Amino acid sequence: MNHSHEISDNNQSLWNDRNFSLSNPYSCKQFKLFYGHTVNLSKEEEQFPLAFSIAIHQSNKQVSRLLRLIYRPHNLYCIHVDSKSPQTFYDEVLNSAKCFGPNVIVVNRSESVNVQWGYFSILEVFLLCADKLLNNTDYMWKYILNLTGQELPLRTNWELVAALKAINGSNVVEGLGPRFNRNRWPNKKFEFPVS
């Protein structure tokens, strides 16, 4: 007798139970009962809070999953919802953020940027969140990490803290060199050094 179909159905049911929407208060209560917010933190992690800038445009379930994986009560999070995303999606994200706590900021809809991949709007979203994170005096974070809603962490919070402590205040910014895609540069002089 083949029971693979039954196992598959049971796994699918469990998967659906774990991925309910956080778009209403009842779901938030369910979420907290099921997952909780208690995470064992080392003293090192607590003394080295991080900030996250997260740019999203779709899938509240995926965003909620990302937050669940990276959320720590001493860290600070800023979520920017693309202005092209539907209002219903924005509202779902807002409800999800409330479920996590006051350390999850959602950029006001009136400030949302129309994000175009490969253009300045990507940087604009980061700068908008960076401004909100810097002006929040309740959380004194040490580093800001930039994510999108389609990413999942490859390292734990503890591993991130250990790596960032090791670089001792340095920045980790990837670059492709001065000659890469010069045709994308505006036809004017920069007011800052470019090399």
Secondary structure as GFF3:
##gff-version 3
##sequence-region A 1 195
A	DSSP	alpha_helix	4	18	.	.	.	ID=ss1
A	DSSP	alpha_helix	25	34	.	.	.	ID=ss2
A	DSSP	alpha_helix	43	46	.	.	.	ID=ss3
A	DSSP	beta_strand	50	56	.	.	.	ID=ss4
A	DSSP	alpha_helix	60	70	.	.	.	ID=ss5
A	DSSP	beta_strand	76	81	.	.	.	ID=ss6
A	DSSP	alpha_helix	87	100	.	.	.	ID=ss7
A	DSSP	beta_strand	104	106	.	.	.	ID=ss8
A	DSSP	three_ten_helix	109	111	.	.	.	ID=ss9
A	DSSP	alpha_helix	120	134	.	.	.	ID=ss10
A	DSSP	beta_strand	143	148	.	.	.	ID=ss11
A	DSSP	alpha_helix	157	166	.	.	.	ID=ss12
A	DSSP	three_ten_helix	182	184	.	.	.	ID=ss13
###
